Amino acid sequence: MLRCIFISGLNRKKRSDPPPECKGTLKDWKEAIACDYKCPKGWSKNPLLIMSFDGLQRYYLDRHKTAAINLIKEHGSHSPFMYPSFPSKTIPNHYAIVTGLYPESHGIVENKFYDPQMQKKFSMAGDIYKDPAWWKGEPIWNTAQNNNMKSATHIWAGSEVQIQGKYPSYFAEYNPNTSFTDKIDQIIQWLKLEEVARPSVINSYFNQPDLVGHDHGPNSKDINDILKMVDNVPDYLMTSLFKNGLFNCLNIIILADHGMQTVHKEFLNLQQYVDTKGMVIFAGGPLARITLNASSFTAQEVLKKLTCETGMFRAYDRFSMPKRLHYFRNPRIGDIIVMATVGTTIWEKTKNEDETGSHGYDYRFPTMHATFIAYGPAFKRNFLMEQPFPNIELYNLFTYLIGAKVIAPHNGTVGALNPILITPQTIPKFTPAATVACPAAKDKLDVCESCSAKKTISHEAIRPDDLAEACLVADVKNCATASKQSQALKGKKLTFHSLLSLRKNYWSNLTVMLKMYATLYEDLHVISGPIFDYDADGLADESVSAQNIVEGVPIPSHYYLIMVKCNGVWTRDSCDGQPKVQSFVLPNVENVVGCYVGHFKPHLNGFECKSPSEFFFINTARVRDIEQLTKMRFFPNWDANEAALLRTHIIQSLWPISF
């Protein structure tokens, strides 16, 4: 099942331009930022300031209402946008930013949820959220203290909770009368402390433009007005830094948790499709989560009732949830997840809020994309990182910037944000656990004698030219016995479990897709193999239960597929050109969730019911996700920084082909 090839790609970046030397007397920060201004303090350490503007959609910055933010962006580093974690809600994403963990891992799976073990409901109302049992992982303010540093927060999700027995060194509880300028004044006071007392990391949260976005929508005049007010905050910050001799003395990150989407008046009523009696339901937005609790229905019965009744939503249980969303391994998520198409909202009964804007949708929808800008002595100037990234990569960047030596486990990838750093983070050298010879490649597919496909060998890469017939390929984890195993299996009456249901034409559609890509891009490298994740935790299973073994052969829960194209010439370990990667984790099921027609028609933005191309697009995954699901490492011989970017690449759209 394992194709013994390793392939990669290359990320092309806009180069950083060094700023000119500062000359004469500078009158304000706008002049200082345009030249090589040095910190007057001569600090040995540069504090980190993280400023979050709730709901600051990346594309708001194109409206010419945010002159200060855009000036910082122009002279610092930025990415085209930043992906929120799923679901794209405020509390889960703010805590993901400071822990580097997906919501399924840090425990705050939504703004409101039910924990079946605690038998309690979580919300930010009252004091129930202050129970540390809700909050998993280690926020950056605790990491700083664990490294003998000070930390400070201004109303950040989790900062008022005694997580791991700690509060931030300095923190301000919520006060509705605190203005944005008051917050900046407090930041300046913290920065003016002596080094021993000065915080190494400061988190500051601002609740706009989110509030106006919900009330009036992202395309309203009101949003444009509030953007001007939002822009005054970094302007006032930079002015205060300059006046106090602190300009360019700290590293500043301006970001958002998510974007904002205009919602339609039409909505979905769950009770039109299923009897919700006995269920615990959280709905009222782009996402509905159902815990069956005392319901008489099973998860599969509920899914059947919710399957493809309309093109406006899709329902999953935690086992069929696409792996790329990382939203399945925590019981707080619920038994059924219902996701609305962009612009639609879901309610249990009737719509009881009159919002014009909302968020919580799939992070790939452009309206959910968040802002990321970095400025300071650690960051490159005038630099665009062409590849966007998920916000779980930030914690690792934060720990590097403050010089933390002991950090907590996280879901990020070391080096993923190296392109924006003047001095990149050192990526640990990968050492494989074992080196296994692969005689299958040398013997030209001796392990696949049942195939009638044409094959070629290139750099020990198995590249079938035709996959029209079923092919039994033995698991080559033990390559020495693979051929013997294949001989033993020949002649037996085996049930072949195909990649996708032949009845639904998925295998043939996948074959057609691969053929078209191979024709279009000529030299297409492909690697595929099995995944065993029957416990739905996003990690490779340690063993396969007997019920998932047929005729002595373990049946995968999923298959992975990685494709790489190169516009130059392939060499053994690289591409002399501009490679691009596209990867998938496809469920090995007889009937996929939803209904899909048998034709191949690219579709990227809605929940059309449902083409195979949409099925493939929904089930794309990062190579890093595949590594977690297989205990394998891809691109081991490439430059470590390039490999980190490739392994963390999120597919925003499928490579274009037409039928």
C-alpha angles and dihedrals in degrees: 000000000000118000107211101224133113119203139169148175142222132244116218116211139191107250121242117249116214114236120245122255115275113247132192127347114331115217101198146356092271089066093041094053091055094061140042095281114179125212106261092210097065091218117186090216129038114217120225121235117194114192119188122194107194112236096001096158112207093238093056086079090067093064097081092239098107106062096156095047091047091050091054089046092051094052098037135044127286143162124228086254141322125246116233118220117256123296095038094222130135107247098039092049098045089053091045089054094056098039103036088228131124113243090253087060102039092045102234094109096166141352085267128020146146125245109208092197096049089035089218137117120235125218137143091244117107118348102303091103090061092075104109090215089080095056120072129178128037120284119218092252089061092045089055092052091046085059093050094260133125124245135193135194139189111204098316120161107272097010093110091053125089094235114184086357092298140107121195112277087250124015138161120218119225114287118173090205094060109108126211090251090051088058092051091049089054091050090053090051091052091049092051092059120109113272094256090057100032114109115245091207130029124189117196125180128201120190097213145125086019097073094052091042091058094046101042107014132247095278097053131113086238091064091052089052094049091048088064089054091047090051090055090066100066088036090057091043094053092044090052092047091051094048092049095048092250101112113133090005095111139039112248127200120189113192147146135224097226144330132254135252132200108241128215124238088237115087140175123253109206092202089065088068108030140018103251096192111138094012128119105225132186110190139134103115142033092320135050123190122195127198107192093212105152096359119129091221128090121227091254092052091052092047091052091054091049097043114119099325086142138359090244100085145014129214129210139172117223091264096055096041111121109262093228091068094059090212109127115069100077122077089215088073091069135228099283128033118197115195122195125216114250112293095018126105130202127219133179095228119344133352108264101174126064101212122164094193134033145165138200097099128131107302091235094069104102093229089063094055114118134214124257124181129160128192132170145077093305096053133078117250125241090003132153118194100208095202115072117217141203118260093242086079092067100077092062090050091049093052091049093049094052093043097243112174098188114051136170127253111272142169095246129104122240110245097016091124097036092113092074095048125093088209107033122219114258111251113215112246112254114240115188116229091229139354113230121193114228110210088170089079095045092048092049099246101324086159091062105056091142091065121102092186125119112248140191131192121221121171088339088304117138108221114175112204093198128028099176097126132054112268127196109210115182119232104265096201080110099036094174091067099034097098092046090050091050091052091050091052094048114102095022119121096247129177108229113217104206127210091253133004111289088206089062093045094238097133090050091046091051090049091050091049093051092047092051092048090048091050093045098044098028100204104052119167117207133184124181137169148147130295124200111199106138093148090058097227097128091248131100112270116245091221140003119240120235093251089064095051120089121189088345093305118116109232113221120235089214141001126224125217125190121187125187126187126191128199090202135041122308118229126185095274105014150019120250091216137031112315122193128198130216119180138178142193106205123190115238097224136135094228121025123215110273126014122284129192119229100247130088113239122154112239124169115165113042139039097257106178092269146298123183089242088061090049090054092045093050090051099049113125140184116263085238089061089052090051090055090049096048106029086236132127122220129201093020095157097049128096104287095233093049091046091051090056093048094047092052098043114130116210107234094180137359119261106270120261130148135213 
